[in-house]
Amino acid sequence: MSRIGKKPIALPSDVTLTVDKSVVTVKGPKGTLTQAIDPDIAVAVEEGQIQVTRPTDQKRHKALHGLYRALVNNMVVGVSTGYKTELEVVGVGYKASVANNVLELNLGYSHNVFLAMPGEIKVSAVTEKGQNPKVILEGIDKQLIGDVAAKIRSLRKVEPYKGKGIRFVGEVIRRKAGKSASKK
């Protein structure tokens, strides 16, 4: 039995959920999200809680049960409170700036890297004296924010010797020792 799938989802008072055939729509103060779900999985609202159920104990149904419960929960949290991800740009001369929802990164290449952000995501860059520049992504779609953060991170992955690159705030990087000179 899926432990995640069995858990009910608390529905805040300012959020509404509608199910139309196999499409779930969640509306809240921050926006609206829709998700197509498998026709076998049933989503119902009972006494201020969302319940996701499956018809049988087949392996496929068990897998989909937990998946769609998690997706619906992410939608409810997104439209009520939203999601925020912070990335840290570590390296001498590495910079980040934002203009018109376009992120400009100076990552030590011969050219600056420009990334146009989707309209659903609000991006900001913060540079404080003595701190590494930070890129902050905010939005209601957890999956989209994760995809954009992964794309930004892939532009300059953190290397293990000096720790330079783009990382998530609070991420622990496994460091390696450099070459040791031989003594003869």
N, C-alpha and C positions, 0 to 999 in steps of 0.2 A: 504494500500500500504506500502510495506517495505521501510522505509526511508533509511536504511543501504543499501539494495539491489539496490536502484535507483542511489546511488552515483557512479560516475565513478571512476576507479582506475587509477592514473597517472602512466604511464609506463616509467621508466627511460630509457635513450638512450642506456645504456650498458646492458639492460635486454631484453631477448626475451621470448615470450610466444607462445607455440604451443598447439593446441587442436586436439587430435586424438580420434575420436568417443567420449568416455566419460572419457578420461584421459587428464588432464591439466598438461603440463610440463613447468616449469619456469627455465630458465638458466640465471645466472648472474656471476659477478666477484667472488663471494664467493662460488658458487657451483650450484647444480641442485636439484630441488625438484619436485616431482610428486604427484598428487592428483586425485583419482577417484571421479567423480561427477555424480550426477543423470542424466540419459539421457534426462529428461524433461527440465533441465536447460541449457540454451545456453550461451556460453562465446565467445565474439568476440572482436577483437582489431580494434578500429576505431580512426584514427588520433592521435596516441600516447596515447590513453586511452583504458582501458579495460572496457567493458560493460557486465554486467551479466543480463540476462533477463529470464522471466518465461512465460509459454504459457497461463495460466489462473489465475484466482483469487481464486482458491481453497485454503483452509486452509493449506494443505500440501505443495503446491507450494509456498505459501507466506513464510512458515517457511524455506523451502530449499533455497529460493531466498537470504535471508539475510545471511544464514549460509555459502553458497558457495561464496558469495561475500567477506565475512570476511576471509574465508580460503585462497582465491586467493590473497587478499590483504596481509595477513600474509606471504605468499610465496614470493611475490614481495619484501616486506620489508626485509625479511630474506636473500634472495640472493643478495640484493643490499647493505644493511647496517649491517645486522646480529642482533642478540639478545644477551642481557647480563643480567644475574640475579645474585644478590649478597645475600649470606646468612651469618648471624652473629652467631657465636657460643659463647653463654654467660654462664659462670659458672666457678667457681674456679677449675683450673686444666684441664679444657676442652681444647683440642688441635685439630688442623687439619693440615694434611700434604698430599702432593701428590708425587707419584713416579710412572712413567710409566703409566700415565692416570688411576691410582688406588688411590682413596681417602681413607686416613686412618684417622679415627676419634677416639679420646679418650674422651668419654662422661660420665665418672664416673662409667661405668660398670666394671666387673671383667676382661674384655677383651677389646681389641681394635676392632673397627668395620671397616672392609675393604669393599669398594664399587668399583667395576670395572665400569668405565664409558663407554658408547657407543662411538664408533669411531667418530661419528659426533659431539661430544661435547668435547670442550677443557676446562679442569678444572684446576684451580690454587688456592692455599691457601696462604693467606697473613697474617702474624703475625707481628704487630708493637708494640713496647714497650708502655705499658699503654693503649692499645686498645684490644678489643676482637678479636680473630681470625676470618677471613673472608674467605668464600669459594666462588669463582667466577666461574660461568658457562657461557660459550660463545658458540654460534653455530648459524646455520641458520634456524633450525626448532623450532618454538616457542612452539609447542605442546610437543615435546620431552624434551626441556629444562624445561618446567613447570612440566612434569611428574617426571623428575629426581630430581628437586628441592623439590617437594612434598615428594618423597621417602626419601631424606636426612632429611627433616624436621620431618618426622614421626619417625625417630630413637630416637629423644628426643624432644617431644613437649614442648613448653614453659609452665611452671607451673605458676599459677597466684599469688603465695605468694612472692617468691623471684625473679621471672622473669628469672629463669635459663632454658636453652634449646637452640634449634636452631630456629632462626627467620629470616625473610627477613629484609634486611637493610631498616630502616625507618618505619617498622611495629610498630604500637602502641599496646601494650599489656595492657589489662584491669587488673589492680592489685586489690587484695582483702586485707582487713585488717586481721591480724592474730588473734589468741585468745586473749581476754582481760581477765586478771586475776580478779577474784572476790575478793572483799574486805569484810571481815567479822569482 
